[in-house]
Amino acid sequence: QRGSESPSIGYLPSDVSAKNPSKMANNELTWEKTTQYNVGIDYGFLNNRISGSVDVYKTKTKDLLLDMTIPSLTGYVSTLANVGKTSGWGIDLQLNAIPVQTNDFTWNTTLTWSMDRSQIDALANGNTEDVNNRWFVGEEIGVYYDYVYDGIWKTSEAEQAAKYGRKPGQIKVKDLNNDGSIDATNDRQIVGKERPRWTGGWNNTFSYKNLELSCFIITRMGFDVPQGAATLDGRYMQRKLDYWVAGSNEDAVYYSPGSNGEAADTYNSSMNYQDGSYIKVRNISLGYNFTSKQLKNTGLSNLKVYVQAMNPFSIYKACDWLDTDLLNYDNNTKTFGSATTLKSFVVGLNVGF
């Protein structure tokens, strides 16, 4: 029996079922081997009113295990393989403090900051690059390799655009080697990196008598996200776009909307990359802790009533129309568009007997 269909606009629903082939087996796999060196310092001052830690590490990995894209003629999409050698280093900092402490009021705060750097030292096949998997010796795992977006061709540039087989209103990309033509071999380069340059967190807890208010803020800075929503006409993430109009808006960012718009353009992927940096409030909670006197004759050892908001709002987003806190890592890839980070509100009890 056929189930009910939800209405859709622009694309036809389908009842066709299909299976994706699993990864191709690889009988030559070996264990991934990592050597890591760590140096750390823990500190505390003023009776631990100020405390924290500093951790520095360095890693070397060989026989790195990653999913590797393989030719479709094999009947499979990918296989798990030992792809090469990498090296890296990083630093983790934490600062804890009690700025205010009185009989009735206490403020506890914790700051964390992390930075991680890595690069590919060698590929198993002996080459210096694997474009299909976006692996390049000397670069980190997880880079974006594409044409370089250079705006939209203007009416006044019609003659120059024609030399590249283009016309006004179409996507313009850079001719990196200045040979008068655009091709995938010579005119693509690394245009972004998927891993943040640094991450951080700030947690604050304010206690006044039996009341407790806490707030946790997170941040990820200096990373890029590939988001093709601008090229998918009518599918999702609708928003107002600055699109090209001949004679009146020729400095626009986007191509004119239409069935033969960016989604059908050879260079549409060059428009996809967005700065994913953000600062977000992850959690806010307000609670009341009952005293032992209040719990007398109840059979309870402790009781806390609280209200909590998860992901209530963002303080800063480099890309204001996209929630980049929805990333799903799969080795060196990400997927987007499944769902935004959920906002939730909870009323709860913590009970001890």
N, C-alpha and C positions, 0 to 999 in steps of 0.2 A: 504494500500500500504506500502510495506516495504521501510524504509529509507535507505540511503547509509551508509556503514560502513567504518570507518577509518582502514587502515592496522594496524595490531599488530603483534608482534613477541613473540612467546613463550606461549601465552595464547589465546584460542579461544574466539571470541566475542559471545555474547548471545543476542537473541531477547526476552528472557523470562522476563516477568514483574511480579513483586511480591510486596506485601505490608507488611510492618512490623507492628506487632500489637502495639497499643498504650499502654501507661502505665496502669497498673491495677488500678482501682479506690480504694481509701482507705477512708472509712467512719469514721475512728477513728482519723483522723488528727486533731491536735490542733495547735494554733498559736505558732510559735517560739518566745521565750522570751529572750531578751538580756538586761543585765544591764551593763552600761559602765561608767567608771570614767575617766575624762580627766583633766590634768593639763598642762597649756600652758604659755609660756612667749614670748612676743614680745619685741624686743630691737632695739635701734638705736643709733649710735654714729657719731660724726663729721658731724653734720647737715645731718644725714642720708646718708652720704657717705658709711657707713657700717650699715647694718640693717639685721634683720632676725627673726626667731622664733624657739622655741623648744616646741614640743608637746609630752606628754607622756600619754598613755592610758592603761587601764586595762579593760578586758571584762569577763563576765560570761554569758553563754548561756545554756538554758535548752530547751528541746523539739526541738532540732536542726532538721531542715528540710533538708533532702538530698534524692536523688534518691538511692534506695536500690535494688540491684540485688536479684531476687527471682527465685526459681526453675522453669525450663522451662516447667514442667508438668502443671503449671498453665495456660499455653498458652500465657504468657506475659514475657517480659524480665526484667522489673523493676516496681517499684511502689514508689511513694513519701511517705516518712514515717518520723515520729519523732524518730530519731535514738539514741539520748542520750544527754549528757551534755559535754560542752567544756569550757575551760578557756584560756585566753591569755593576752598578753601585747605587746606593741609596742612603737616605738619612731619615730617621724618625725622631721627632722632638715632642716632648710633653711637658707642660707646665701646669702644676696644681697650686692653687692659692686660696687662702681664707682671708679676703680683704677686710671683712667686718665680722666680729664675734663679740656679742654681748650676752647678757643673761637670757634675753628674749628673742634676739635676732641674730641669725648667722647667714653669711653669704659665702658659698663655696663655688669656685670657678675652675674649669679645666680647659686648657687650650692644647690642641694637637696639630701637628704640621708634618707632612711627609712629602718626600720627593724621590722619584725613582728614575734612573736612566739605564738604558741597555742598548746594545747594538748587535747586529749579526756579524760575526767574525769570519765565518766561512759557510758555504753551502755544500751539502753532501755530494752534489753532482759536479763540483769543481768550478761551476760558473760563478760570476760575480753578481748575477741577478736572476730572478725568476719572476717575470712580469705578471704572469697569470695568478700567482699566489701573493704578489706584492711583497716579495722578499728581495732585499738589496743589501749586499755586503757594505758595512759601514753605517747602515741605518738601523733603526729599531724595528721590531716586529710590529706590524699594525700601522702602516702608512697608506695614504691614498695617492694613487698614481693615475693622472688623468690629463686631459687638455686643460689649458689655463684660460679661464673665462676672461674676456676683455670687453664685455659690454654687448650692445646690440648695434648692428650696422645701421648708420644713419643714411638719410636720403642723399646728403652731400657726399657720401662715400660710395655711391653706387658703382662708379668705375673701378675703384680699388677692390670692392667686394666681388665684382664680377671676375677678377683675376683669380679668386679663390673658389669660383663657382657658387658664390653666395649673392644675396640681394638684400637691399635695405629691409630692416625689420627682423632679420634672422640673427641667430647667436653668432657672436664674433669671438674667436679664440686666437691666441698668440701664435705667430709663426716663429717658433723658438730658434730655428737655424737659418731664418731669413732666406729660404730658397724659393719663395714664391708659391709654395703649396703646403697643405696641411696633411700630414700622415701620422698614423699611430706609432710608427717606429721612431721618428725624429722630433715629434712635437708634443710629446707628453712628458711630464715630470712629476715629482712628488709635490702634491698640493696641500697636504695636511697630515696630521698625526692623530690617531684615535685615542691615545692614552694621555691623560692630563699631565701638564708640567708639574703641578703640585696639587695636593688635596689638604683639607683641613677641617677641623671641627671645634666648636666652642659650646661647652655645656655649663649652664649656670643653675644653681639651686639656692633658693631663698627660703629660709625657715623662720617663721614668726610664731612663737609658742607652738600650738599644735597644727598650724597651717604650713603647707609646703608647696611652693611654686617652682617648677623647673622648666627650662627651655633649652633645647639642643639645636644648634645651627650647623649645617654642613656646607662645604664648598668644594668644587672641582674647577680648576682653572687651566686654561691653555690647551684645549683639545678641540678637535673638529668632529662633526657628525655628518654623514652622508644622508641627506633627506630629500627624496625625490618627489615630495608631495607637490611641488610647484609644477612638475611636468606631467602630473596625472590629472587630466581634465575631469573635474566633477567627482573624483572618488572620495577624498577625505581631506581633513584639515583645511577647510575653506577659510579664506581670509582675503582682505583687500590687498591687491597686488599693484605695484607700480609698473604697468605694462606699456609697451611701445605703441604710439599712435603717430602715423605719418604727419609731419608738419606741426604737431602740437605737443608731443611728448616723446621726443626722439632721444632724450638722455635717460630713458627708463631702464630699469634693471631687467625686466622680463619681456618676453615675446608677447605679441597680441594673442589673447585667448582664442581657441578654436580647435576644431577636430584635427587639424593638421598643424597644431602649434608645437610647443617644445617637446611633447612626448614623441613626436615623429622626427625630431631634428637629430642629425648625426651627432651633434655635440651637446645634447641636452644634459648629459651627466656632469659637464663642467660647471653647471649652475647649482649643483646639489649641496655643496659643502658649506656648512654653517659653523660659526664659532659656538661651541657647546658650553662655554663657561657659565657657571651659575652659583648663587648663594641661596640656600633654601632653609627655612625653618622645618626641621624634621619632626619635632615633637614639642608640644607644650602640654603640661599637666598641672592641675591644681588638686591638692589632696588635704584631707583632715585626718590626723592620727588621734585616735581615742586614747586617753590615759588609762593606766591600770585602775585608777579610782573609778573612772567612768564605766569600766568593764567589770567591776566587782559584781559577783553573783551571776555573771552571764556564762561562765564556763569558757570564756575566750581569753587567750593570752595577749592578743593584739588585734586591732581592727583599724583599717584605713579605708576611707571612702574617697574616690577620686573621679575627676572628669579629665579626659585626655583628647587632644586633637593631633592627628598624624598628618604630616604634609599640608598644613593649613594654607601656606602661601610662600611665594618666592620673594626674596629681598632684591635680587638682581638676576637678570637673564640676558646674556649677550644676544640671544635669538629670542625675541619676545613672543613669537607665535608658536614656539616648540618647547615642550618639556623634555629636556635632554637627560633628565633623571629617570629615563625608562629604558636604559641600555641593558641588553642581554649579551654577555660575552660568550663567545664560542671559539676558544683559542684566539685566533687573530681576526675574528670578525664580530660584527654587531648586527642585530636586527632591530628594526624600528616599526612603529605604527600599530603594534598589537593592542596596547592600552597605555593610557597615561598613568603616572604614579597616582594611586588612589588617595583621595582625601577621606579621612574617616574620623568619626567622633565616638568616643566610648565613655560610658559611665560604668564604674566597676567597684568591687570590694576586694581587699586583701584581708584574709581572715586567718588567724592562728589559734590553735587549740592547746 
